[in-house]
Amino acid sequence: MSASSAPVGEASFTSRTARPSVLIADDSRMGCQLLENALSRSRFRFDVAASAVSRPEIHACLRAKQVDVALINQSLQDGPSVGFEILTELRESFPHTRSVILLKTATCDLVVDAFRGGAKGVFCRTESFEALCKCIESVHKGQIWANSDQLHFLLGALMHTGSFRAVDYAGHPLLTKREDDVASLLAEGMSNRAISSKLGITEHTVSNYLFRIYNKLGVSSRVELLLYLFKQRQPS
C-alpha cells in the first residue's frame, strides 16, 4: 500500500443505507457549516444528519437521529483532545455509528490513540476533500480507512505490548494454540509466507487458520484482526 490513505478490508453491513447519514463534529460553528456545505454539494451522495461542537451536542444528535458515520474533530469546544474521549463513548453507547477522527497532524501517538478509542478511520486534515469523501464512503461500507504509515504505527504499538490472548466473557480461550500462534505472528507484521516458514506449515494452511480466526473473532480482514489484537493485548 502506498502512503496515501485507502480503505482496508470490508465487511457486509446490509442494514446500512445506500446514502450515508453523517454527523459533523468540529470545534466551531463555521467549521461545521463549511464542511456541511461541501459534503452537500459533492458528487458523492451524503445526508448530513446534524452538526455539533461539543460532547453534549454530539450525544443529543445521536439520540435524536440515525447516524452512519460520525466525523469527530480531535478538538471540540469542550477541549483540545475531547474528540478522542468521544470515540470511546460512541463505541460503547452508539455501536452502530462508525467514527472517523479528523486530525491536524497524524502523529504516531494520535493514530494509535484513535484506533485504541474505536475509530474506524483516521483522516488528516491536510489531505484533500475528495479523499475525505472516499473515507466516509469506505467506512460506511464497513472498511477501515488508514494509510500505510498509520498501519505501521499500529503494528509498532502491537509489537511493544504484552502477550495476546483472546477469551470470552467467562475467560475461556476463543482460539486454539496454533490459531493463537498464527494471530501473534500476524501481529508482528509477518506475511502468510513468513508465518508458514516460521511454523513449518503451508501458506494454504495459514490462510485456513486466518479464515477460522476471522470467524471466531468476528472480523473480516487482516487490518480488523490487527485492531482486535491491539485492543486485546495484555500489558507487559
Backbone as JSON, one array per atom type, in Angstrom:
{
  "sequence": "MSASSAPVGEASFTSRTARPSVLIADDSRMGCQLLENALSRSRFRFDVAASAVSRPEIHACLRAKQVDVALINQSLQDGPSVGFEILTELRESFPHTRSVILLKTATCDLVVDAFRGGAKGVFCRTESFEALCKCIESVHKGQIWANSDQLHFLLGALMHTGSFRAVDYAGHPLLTKREDDVASLLAEGMSNRAISSKLGITEHTVSNYLFRIYNKLGVSSRVELLLYLFKQRQPS",
  "N": [[0.85, -1.19, 0.0], [0.48, 2.23, -0.73], [1.65, 5.41, 0.59], [-0.53, 7.04, 0.6], [-3.9, 7.48, 1.81], [-6.19, 4.76, 2.11], [-8.97, 2.46, 1.8], [-9.15, -0.46, 3.84], [-9.86, -3.78, 3.93], [-13.13, -5.3, 4.2], [-16.46, -5.5, 5.3], [-19.77, -6.92, 5.43], [-22.55, -4.88, 5.62], [-25.56, -4.95, 5.59], [-27.71, -3.65, 6.7], [-27.23, -1.0, 6.56], [-27.86, 2.17, 5.1], [-27.95, 3.07, 1.58], [-27.24, 5.64, 1.1], [-25.12, 7.4, 2.97], [-25.68, 8.66, 6.26], [-24.45, 11.45, 7.93], [-22.71, 12.74, 10.72], [-21.33, 15.79, 11.7], [-18.75, 16.91, 13.65], [-17.12, 19.55, 14.92], [-14.74, 22.1, 15.98], [-15.85, 24.59, 15.8], [-18.72, 26.58, 14.86], [-18.62, 27.67, 12.33], [-16.74, 26.02, 11.07], [-18.15, 23.59, 11.04], [-20.32, 24.33, 9.39], [-19.07, 24.99, 6.94], [-17.98, 22.49, 6.23], [-20.3, 20.97, 6.1], [-21.66, 22.24, 3.96], [-19.88, 21.68, 1.89], [-19.94, 18.86, 1.77], [-22.61, 18.47, 1.11], [-22.72, 19.51, -1.45], [-21.05, 17.9, -2.89], [-20.04, 15.39, -5.34], [-20.49, 12.97, -4.32], [-22.92, 11.01, -2.55], [-24.33, 12.11, 0.21], [-26.06, 12.4, 3.32], [-26.26, 14.93, 5.49], [-26.77, 14.62, 8.72], [-26.66, 16.07, 11.1], [-24.92, 18.65, 12.99], [-22.32, 19.4, 15.34], [-20.65, 20.91, 18.17], [-19.71, 20.2, 20.6], [-19.43, 17.79, 23.33], [-22.01, 17.28, 24.71], [-23.78, 18.12, 22.65], [-23.18, 16.34, 20.59], [-24.0, 13.86, 21.68], [-26.73, 14.42, 21.99], [-27.52, 14.74, 19.33], [-27.04, 12.17, 18.29], [-28.8, 10.66, 19.76], [-31.16, 11.6, 18.78], [-31.22, 11.22, 16.01], [-30.6, 8.84, 13.35], [-27.35, 7.94, 12.67], [-24.85, 7.12, 10.42], [-22.09, 7.53, 9.95], [-19.79, 9.23, 11.9], [-18.04, 12.18, 11.88], [-15.47, 13.18, 13.71], [-13.78, 15.8, 15.04], [-10.49, 16.16, 16.43], [-10.28, 18.18, 18.31], [-12.7, 19.89, 20.2], [-15.22, 22.25, 21.31], [-15.26, 21.72, 23.98], [-12.67, 21.1, 24.68], [-9.13, 20.54, 23.8], [-8.56, 17.84, 23.18], [-10.85, 16.37, 23.31], [-12.18, 14.99, 21.35], [-11.04, 12.42, 21.19], [-11.93, 11.22, 23.52], [-14.63, 11.15, 22.95], [-14.72, 9.18, 20.97], [-14.49, 6.71, 22.34], [-16.82, 6.84, 23.89], [-18.8, 6.81, 21.92], [-18.36, 4.31, 20.78], [-19.17, 2.65, 22.85], [-21.8, 3.5, 23.54], [-23.18, 4.06, 21.18], [-22.99, 1.88, 19.13], [-23.59, 1.31, 16.46], [-22.9, 3.46, 14.97], [-20.26, 4.49, 13.04], [-17.04, 5.74, 13.54], [-14.96, 8.45, 12.44], [-11.93, 9.95, 12.97], [-10.77, 13.26, 12.85], [-7.73, 14.6, 12.25], [-5.27, 17.09, 12.95], [-2.54, 16.75, 12.56], [-1.18, 13.63, 11.72], [0.28, 12.04, 13.85], [2.25, 9.38, 15.36], [1.45, 8.72, 18.05], [-1.11, 9.9, 18.18], [-2.52, 8.57, 16.16], [-2.43, 5.89, 17.07], [-3.81, 6.2, 19.52], [-6.29, 6.93, 18.49], [-7.2, 4.62, 17.09], [-7.18, 2.88, 19.25], [-9.24, 4.0, 20.72], [-11.43, 3.34, 19.2], [-11.89, 4.27, 16.65], [-12.84, 3.96, 13.22], [-11.75, 5.04, 11.06], [-8.97, 7.07, 10.22], [-8.23, 10.3, 9.57], [-6.3, 12.79, 8.12], [-6.3, 16.3, 8.24], [-4.84, 17.64, 6.36], [-5.11, 16.35, 4.02], [-6.94, 15.86, 0.89], [-10.28, 17.13, 0.08], [-11.69, 15.43, -1.57], [-10.55, 12.98, -0.87], [-11.51, 12.77, 1.74], [-14.25, 12.38, 1.28], [-14.16, 9.86, 0.04], [-13.18, 8.44, 2.18], [-15.35, 8.57, 4.02], [-17.31, 7.14, 2.58], [-16.06, 4.61, 2.39], [-15.73, 3.82, 5.11], [-18.4, 3.73, 5.82], [-19.17, 1.5, 4.37], [-18.08, -0.49, 5.82], [-15.35, -0.72, 5.93], [-11.91, -0.24, 6.96], [-10.26, 2.83, 7.25], [-7.14, 3.91, 6.48], [-3.69, 4.84, 6.08], [-0.53, 3.55, 4.81], [1.56, 4.36, 6.52], [0.18, 4.89, 8.89], [-0.81, 2.34, 9.5], [1.6, 1.06, 9.99], [2.34, 2.39, 12.31], [0.44, 1.29, 14.03], [1.14, -1.43, 13.98], [3.69, -1.23, 15.1], [3.0, -0.41, 17.69], [1.64, -2.68, 18.55], [3.71, -4.56, 18.67], [5.1, -3.7, 20.84], [3.65, -4.22, 23.05], [2.17, -6.44, 25.53], [1.6, -10.04, 25.76], [-0.75, -11.79, 23.64], [-4.1, -12.84, 24.08], [-7.05, -14.23, 23.32], [-10.16, -14.29, 24.75], [-13.4, -15.42, 25.95], [-16.35, -14.03, 27.62], [-16.37, -15.49, 29.93], [-13.77, -16.07, 30.33], [-12.74, -18.15, 28.89], [-10.63, -19.61, 26.4], [-10.76, -18.41, 23.05], [-9.48, -19.17, 20.78], [-7.53, -21.85, 19.3], [-4.35, -23.29, 20.3], [-2.59, -23.25, 18.08], [-3.9, -21.43, 16.4], [-3.68, -19.16, 18.0], [-0.9, -18.85, 17.79], [-0.62, -18.2, 15.05], [-2.09, -15.8, 14.91], [-0.59, -14.18, 16.64], [1.87, -14.01, 15.3], [1.07, -12.71, 13.0], [0.44, -10.28, 14.15], [2.95, -9.35, 14.57], [3.63, -8.39, 12.18], [4.18, -10.18, 10.15], [4.05, -11.78, 6.94], [1.83, -14.1, 5.2], [3.48, -16.03, 4.02], [5.83, -15.81, 5.53], [4.86, -16.55, 8.03], [4.11, -19.18, 7.52], [6.62, -20.33, 7.04], [7.83, -19.94, 9.53], [6.25, -21.52, 11.23], [6.33, -23.96, 10.02], [4.41, -24.89, 8.21], [2.09, -24.99, 5.38], [1.38, -22.19, 3.14], [-1.27, -22.23, 2.37], [-2.44, -23.55, 4.5], [-2.01, -21.64, 6.5], [-3.7, -19.62, 5.54], [-6.15, -20.92, 5.88], [-6.21, -21.13, 8.67], [-6.35, -18.38, 9.31], [-8.84, -17.76, 8.21], [-10.53, -19.21, 9.93], [-9.91, -17.93, 12.33], [-10.82, -15.31, 11.8], [-13.6, -15.83, 11.66], [-14.14, -16.73, 14.28], [-13.51, -14.51, 15.85], [-15.03, -12.51, 14.83], [-14.23, -10.72, 12.8], [-13.21, -9.33, 9.58], [-10.99, -8.98, 8.0], [-7.37, -8.68, 7.63], [-6.53, -6.24, 8.7], [-8.67, -5.49, 10.39], [-8.4, -7.6, 12.16], [-5.9, -6.95, 13.25], [-6.59, -4.6, 14.6], [-8.35, -5.67, 16.46], [-6.61, -7.38, 17.89], [-4.91, -5.44, 18.91], [-6.54, -4.1, 20.75], [-6.98, -6.13, 22.52], [-4.56, -6.87, 23.6], [-2.53, -7.74, 26.33], [-1.15, -5.83, 29.02], [2.39, -5.42, 29.28]],
  "CA": [[0.0, 0.0, 0.0], [1.23, 3.48, -0.77], [1.47, 6.25, 1.78], [-1.83, 7.7, 0.56], [-4.91, 6.75, 2.54], [-7.02, 3.85, 1.32], [-9.74, 1.54, 2.62], [-8.53, -1.76, 4.02], [-10.79, -4.76, 4.47], [-14.52, -4.94, 4.0], [-17.47, -6.37, 5.89], [-21.1, -6.68, 4.87], [-23.46, -4.2, 6.54], [-26.75, -4.83, 4.77], [-28.69, -2.79, 7.34], [-26.87, 0.39, 6.35], [-28.49, 2.79, 3.94], [-27.06, 3.31, 0.46], [-26.81, 7.04, 1.21], [-24.68, 7.54, 4.36], [-26.02, 9.84, 7.06], [-23.18, 11.88, 8.52], [-22.66, 13.76, 11.77], [-20.11, 16.59, 11.67], [-18.4, 17.49, 14.95], [-15.91, 20.36, 14.76], [-14.55, 22.99, 17.13], [-16.52, 25.88, 15.58], [-19.93, 26.53, 14.03], [-18.23, 27.94, 10.96], [-16.12, 24.82, 10.54], [-19.23, 22.64, 10.76], [-21.11, 24.81, 8.25], [-18.27, 24.85, 5.72], [-17.88, 21.08, 5.88], [-21.64, 20.54, 5.7], [-21.93, 22.74, 2.62], [-19.04, 20.96, 0.94], [-20.46, 17.5, 1.62], [-23.92, 18.53, 0.45], [-22.53, 19.85, -2.86], [-20.1, 16.99, -3.53], [-20.62, 14.41, -6.25], [-20.85, 11.81, -3.5], [-24.28, 11.14, -2.02], [-24.33, 12.1, 1.66], [-27.07, 13.14, 4.06], [-25.7, 15.48, 6.73], [-27.85, 14.49, 9.7], [-26.57, 17.12, 12.13], [-23.57, 19.11, 13.31], [-22.17, 19.63, 16.78], [-19.36, 21.49, 18.53], [-19.39, 19.8, 21.96], [-19.86, 16.46, 23.73], [-23.46, 17.18, 24.89], [-24.47, 18.24, 21.37], [-22.98, 15.1, 19.85], [-24.88, 12.84, 22.25], [-28.11, 14.79, 21.68], [-27.75, 14.46, 17.91], [-27.07, 10.73, 18.06], [-30.05, 10.14, 20.34], [-32.32, 12.09, 18.01], [-31.2, 10.82, 14.6], [-29.73, 7.74, 12.97], [-26.13, 8.41, 12.04], [-23.99, 6.03, 9.98], [-20.68, 7.89, 10.1], [-19.56, 10.46, 12.68], [-16.74, 12.83, 11.7], [-15.16, 13.8, 15.0], [-12.51, 16.51, 15.1], [-9.79, 15.86, 17.68], [-10.57, 19.27, 19.24], [-14.05, 20.42, 20.21], [-15.28, 23.41, 22.2], [-15.02, 21.24, 25.34], [-11.25, 20.98, 24.96], [-8.3, 20.22, 22.64], [-8.47, 16.41, 22.87], [-12.12, 15.74, 23.67], [-12.58, 14.07, 20.29], [-10.6, 11.07, 21.49], [-12.84, 10.7, 24.54], [-15.9, 10.88, 22.28], [-14.61, 7.92, 20.24], [-14.81, 5.63, 23.27], [-18.23, 6.95, 24.27], [-19.62, 6.37, 20.79], [-18.2, 2.86, 20.64], [-19.92, 1.97, 23.9], [-23.22, 3.9, 23.61], [-23.79, 4.09, 19.84], [-22.12, 0.96, 18.38], [-23.93, 1.25, 15.04], [-22.31, 4.62, 14.33], [-18.83, 4.27, 12.83], [-16.39, 7.04, 13.77], [-13.73, 8.87, 11.77], [-11.3, 11.05, 13.7], [-10.11, 14.24, 11.99], [-6.51, 15.03, 12.93], [-4.49, 18.17, 12.33], [-1.35, 16.02, 12.11], [-1.36, 12.21, 12.05], [1.47, 11.5, 14.5], [2.11, 8.0, 15.82], [0.67, 8.65, 19.29], [-2.5, 10.25, 17.92], [-3.11, 7.48, 15.37], [-2.62, 4.74, 17.96], [-4.89, 6.54, 20.45], [-7.55, 6.93, 17.74], [-7.62, 3.24, 16.89], [-7.47, 2.33, 20.57], [-10.54, 4.52, 21.14], [-12.52, 2.75, 18.44], [-12.07, 4.88, 15.33], [-12.78, 3.09, 12.05], [-10.97, 5.76, 10.07], [-8.11, 8.16, 10.68], [-8.1, 11.21, 8.43], [-5.52, 14.0, 8.41], [-6.95, 17.43, 7.58], [-4.0, 18.13, 5.28], [-5.47, 15.63, 2.81], [-7.92, 16.54, 0.04], [-11.69, 16.91, 0.37], [-12.07, 14.22, -2.31], [-10.14, 11.84, -0.05], [-12.43, 12.69, 2.87], [-15.48, 11.76, 0.78], [-13.88, 8.43, -0.14], [-13.05, 7.89, 3.53], [-16.7, 8.4, 4.57], [-17.95, 6.04, 1.85], [-15.41, 3.35, 2.74], [-16.08, 3.48, 6.48], [-19.82, 3.37, 5.79], [-19.28, 0.14, 3.81], [-17.51, -1.46, 6.75], [-13.91, -0.8, 5.77], [-11.04, 0.58, 7.8], [-9.55, 3.82, 6.43], [-5.83, 4.25, 7.03], [-2.63, 4.71, 5.09], [0.5, 2.59, 5.2], [2.28, 4.87, 7.69], [-0.68, 4.72, 10.07], [-0.82, 0.91, 9.82], [2.89, 0.74, 10.6], [2.25, 2.87, 13.69], [-0.35, 0.31, 14.77], [1.97, -2.63, 14.13], [4.73, -0.94, 16.08], [2.4, -0.42, 19.03], [1.35, -4.08, 18.89], [4.94, -5.29, 18.99], [5.65, -3.21, 22.11], [2.74, -4.56, 24.14], [2.36, -7.78, 26.06], [1.12, -11.2, 25.02], [-2.13, -11.77, 23.17], [-4.92, -13.98, 24.46], [-8.47, -13.94, 23.06], [-11.02, -15.09, 25.62], [-14.79, -14.98, 26.0], [-16.7, -13.33, 28.86], [-16.08, -16.37, 31.06], [-12.34, -16.3, 30.41], [-12.35, -19.34, 28.13], [-9.94, -19.26, 25.15], [-11.55, -18.44, 21.82], [-8.66, -19.75, 19.72], [-6.66, -22.96, 19.64], [-2.95, -22.89, 20.46], [-2.0, -22.93, 16.79], [-4.52, -20.19, 15.95], [-3.01, -18.11, 18.77], [0.43, -18.65, 17.2], [-0.78, -17.51, 13.77], [-2.53, -14.43, 15.2], [0.52, -13.44, 17.25], [2.87, -13.73, 14.26], [0.49, -11.67, 12.15], [0.56, -9.03, 14.89], [4.34, -8.92, 14.45], [3.81, -7.86, 10.83], [4.62, -11.22, 9.23], [3.19, -12.19, 5.84], [1.43, -15.52, 5.25], [4.64, -16.85, 3.68], [6.74, -15.81, 6.68], [4.22, -17.34, 9.09], [4.2, -20.6, 7.14], [8.01, -20.75, 7.24], [8.09, -19.95, 10.98], [5.52, -22.61, 11.89], [6.54, -25.21, 9.3], [3.16, -25.3, 7.56], [1.95, -24.37, 4.07], [0.66, -20.92, 3.11], [-2.69, -22.55, 2.3], [-2.86, -23.85, 5.87], [-2.07, -20.36, 7.2], [-4.94, -18.97, 5.1], [-7.27, -21.6, 6.54], [-6.21, -20.69, 10.07], [-6.83, -17.0, 9.36], [-10.28, -17.79, 7.96], [-11.19, -19.65, 11.18], [-9.71, -16.86, 13.32], [-11.78, -14.25, 11.46], [-14.95, -16.25, 12.04], [-14.27, -16.82, 15.74], [-13.37, -13.19, 16.48], [-15.99, -11.58, 14.24], [-13.58, -9.72, 11.96], [-13.32, -9.72, 8.17], [-9.76, -8.7, 7.26], [-6.16, -8.64, 8.44], [-6.46, -4.98, 9.45], [-9.62, -5.58, 11.5], [-7.8, -8.5, 13.14], [-4.87, -6.18, 13.94], [-7.26, -3.71, 15.55], [-8.86, -6.53, 17.54], [-5.47, -7.8, 18.71], [-4.39, -4.27, 19.62], [-7.41, -3.81, 21.88], [-6.97, -7.25, 23.46], [-3.23, -7.11, 24.12], [-2.37, -7.58, 27.78], [0.03, -5.01, 29.3], [3.61, -6.17, 29.64]],
  "C": [[0.88, 1.24, 0.0], [0.95, 4.29, 0.48], [0.14, 6.98, 1.77], [-2.87, 6.84, 1.23], [-5.73, 5.89, 1.61], [-7.81, 2.97, 2.25], [-9.05, 0.2, 2.7], [-9.55, -2.7, 4.64], [-12.22, -4.32, 4.29], [-15.42, -5.97, 4.65], [-18.81, -6.03, 5.28], [-21.99, -6.06, 5.92], [-24.75, -3.91, 5.77], [-27.78, -3.89, 5.37], [-28.41, -1.31, 7.08], [-27.5, 0.92, 5.07], [-27.46, 3.0, 2.84], [-26.49, 4.72, 0.51], [-26.41, 7.3, 2.66], [-25.2, 8.81, 5.03], [-24.8, 10.18, 7.92], [-23.43, 12.91, 9.61], [-21.31, 14.47, 11.68], [-19.89, 17.2, 13.05], [-17.07, 18.22, 14.81], [-15.82, 21.32, 15.94], [-15.17, 24.37, 16.93], [-17.74, 25.69, 14.71], [-19.55, 26.75, 12.56], [-17.6, 26.72, 10.32], [-17.15, 23.77, 10.18], [-19.99, 23.04, 9.5], [-20.36, 24.65, 6.94], [-18.2, 23.4, 5.27], [-19.24, 20.53, 5.43], [-21.97, 21.0, 4.28], [-21.13, 21.97, 1.57], [-19.56, 19.54, 0.7], [-21.78, 17.49, 0.86], [-23.77, 18.78, -1.05], [-21.64, 18.85, -3.6], [-20.82, 16.01, -4.45], [-20.98, 13.11, -5.53], [-22.23, 12.07, -2.87], [-24.25, 10.98, -0.51], [-25.55, 12.84, 2.19], [-26.41, 13.64, 5.34], [-26.82, 15.53, 7.75], [-27.85, 15.64, 10.7], [-25.12, 17.56, 12.25], [-23.53, 19.45, 14.79], [-20.78, 20.2, 17.05], [-18.94, 21.08, 19.94], [-19.91, 18.39, 22.24], [-21.38, 16.38, 23.92], [-24.23, 17.26, 23.57], [-24.34, 16.97, 20.55], [-23.93, 14.02, 20.36], [-26.35, 13.14, 21.94], [-28.44, 14.46, 20.23], [-27.89, 12.96, 17.66], [-28.3, 10.07, 18.68], [-31.26, 10.49, 19.49], [-32.37, 11.52, 16.6], [-30.29, 9.61, 14.4], [-28.53, 8.29, 12.22], [-25.26, 7.2, 11.68], [-22.53, 6.31, 10.28], [-20.59, 9.22, 10.85], [-18.15, 10.96, 12.4], [-16.45, 13.63, 12.96], [-13.8, 14.48, 14.94], [-11.82, 16.23, 16.43], [-10.04, 16.93, 18.74], [-12.02, 19.71, 19.09], [-14.08, 21.61, 21.17], [-15.08, 23.01, 23.67], [-13.54, 21.2, 25.69], [-10.48, 20.47, 23.76], [-8.23, 18.74, 22.27], [-9.76, 15.66, 23.19], [-12.58, 14.75, 22.61], [-12.19, 12.64, 20.56], [-11.48, 10.42, 22.56], [-14.19, 10.34, 23.92], [-15.86, 9.55, 21.55], [-15.02, 6.75, 21.13], [-16.28, 5.65, 23.66], [-19.14, 6.47, 23.15], [-19.55, 4.87, 20.61], [-19.06, 2.11, 21.64], [-21.42, 2.27, 23.85], [-23.94, 3.89, 22.26], [-22.97, 3.2, 18.9], [-22.41, 0.9, 16.89], [-23.41, 2.46, 14.26], [-20.8, 4.42, 14.24], [-18.13, 5.63, 12.81], [-15.14, 7.22, 12.91], [-13.18, 10.05, 12.55], [-10.57, 11.96, 12.72], [-8.93, 14.84, 12.75], [-5.84, 16.17, 12.19], [-3.19, 17.61, 11.78], [-1.47, 14.58, 12.59], [-0.06, 11.64, 12.62], [1.19, 10.1, 15.04], [1.2, 7.9, 17.04], [-0.81, 8.91, 19.03], [-3.21, 9.14, 17.14], [-3.4, 6.27, 16.25], [-3.76, 5.0, 18.94], [-6.25, 6.5, 19.76], [-8.06, 5.51, 17.53], [-7.95, 2.57, 18.22], [-8.86, 2.78, 21.04], [-11.71, 3.97, 20.35], [-12.77, 3.39, 17.09], [-11.99, 3.82, 14.24], [-12.03, 3.76, 10.91], [-10.16, 6.85, 10.73], [-7.83, 9.04, 9.48], [-7.36, 12.47, 8.85], [-6.09, 15.16, 7.59], [-6.06, 18.1, 6.55], [-4.32, 17.43, 3.97], [-6.62, 16.34, 2.09], [-9.35, 16.24, 0.49], [-12.2, 15.67, -0.36], [-11.73, 12.96, -1.5], [-11.06, 11.67, 1.15], [-13.73, 12.02, 2.44], [-15.3, 10.26, 0.59], [-13.76, 7.73, 1.21], [-14.43, 7.61, 4.12], [-17.39, 7.21, 3.9], [-17.37, 4.69, 2.27], [-15.77, 2.9, 4.15], [-17.55, 3.06, 6.57], [-20.02, 1.94, 5.29], [-18.68, -0.92, 4.73], [-16.02, -1.62, 6.65], [-13.19, 0.05, 6.8], [-10.29, 1.54, 6.9], [-8.26, 4.21, 7.13], [-4.83, 4.21, 5.89], [-1.53, 3.82, 5.65], [1.28, 3.06, 6.42], [1.48, 4.63, 8.97], [-0.76, 3.25, 10.48], [0.5, 0.48, 10.44], [2.95, 1.24, 12.04], [1.54, 1.84, 14.56], [0.45, -0.97, 15.01], [3.07, -2.41, 15.15], [4.2, -0.95, 17.5], [2.08, -1.84, 19.48], [2.6, -4.81, 19.35], [5.55, -4.85, 20.31], [4.69, -3.42, 23.28], [2.94, -6.0, 24.55], [1.74, -8.85, 25.19], [-0.36, -11.08, 24.7], [-2.86, -13.02, 23.63], [-6.38, -13.61, 24.29], [-9.32, -14.88, 23.9], [-12.45, -14.56, 25.56], [-15.07, -14.35, 27.36], [-16.39, -14.17, 30.1], [-14.59, -16.65, 31.21], [-11.86, -17.52, 29.67], [-11.69, -18.93, 26.81], [-10.87, -19.37, 23.95], [-10.8, -19.14, 20.68], [-7.87, -20.94, 20.23], [-5.23, -22.45, 19.78], [-2.34, -22.49, 19.13], [-2.61, -21.65, 16.2], [-3.94, -18.99, 16.69], [-1.64, -17.78, 18.17], [0.34, -17.84, 15.91], [-1.15, -16.05, 14.01], [-1.38, -13.6, 15.76], [1.59, -13.08, 16.23], [2.36, -12.68, 13.29], [0.63, -10.31, 12.82], [1.99, -8.5, 14.87], [4.66, -8.41, 13.05], [4.24, -8.89, 9.81], [3.58, -11.48, 8.14], [2.79, -13.65, 6.02], [2.63, -16.43, 4.97], [5.6, -16.94, 4.86], [6.17, -16.64, 7.82], [4.32, -18.83, 8.78], [5.6, -21.14, 7.36], [8.31, -20.87, 8.73], [7.47, -21.16, 11.66], [5.68, -23.96, 11.19], [5.26, -25.77, 8.69], [3.06, -24.58, 6.22], [1.22, -23.03, 4.17], [-0.85, -21.15, 3.06], [-3.23, -22.85, 3.7], [-2.94, -22.57, 6.7], [-3.35, -19.63, 6.84], [-6.16, -19.61, 5.75], [-7.36, -21.22, 8.01], [-6.77, -19.28, 10.19], [-8.34, -16.94, 9.14], [-11.03, -18.19, 9.22], [-11.07, -18.59, 12.27], [-10.69, -15.73, 13.07], [-13.18, -14.59, 11.95], [-15.14, -16.24, 13.55], [-14.27, -15.44, 16.41], [-14.3, -12.14, 15.88], [-15.35, -10.44, 13.48], [-13.58, -10.23, 10.53], [-12.06, -9.46, 7.36], [-8.58, -8.7, 8.22], [-6.1, -7.36, 9.28], [-7.44, -4.99, 10.61], [-9.1, -6.53, 12.58], [-6.71, -7.77, 13.92], [-5.49, -5.25, 14.98], [-7.8, -4.5, 16.73], [-7.72, -6.92, 18.47], [-4.93, -6.63, 19.53], [-5.21, -3.97, 20.86], [-7.35, -4.9, 22.95], [-5.6, -7.52, 24.07], [-3.19, -6.85, 25.62], [-1.12, -6.74, 28.04], [1.22, -5.87, 29.69], [3.82, -6.12, 31.14]]
}
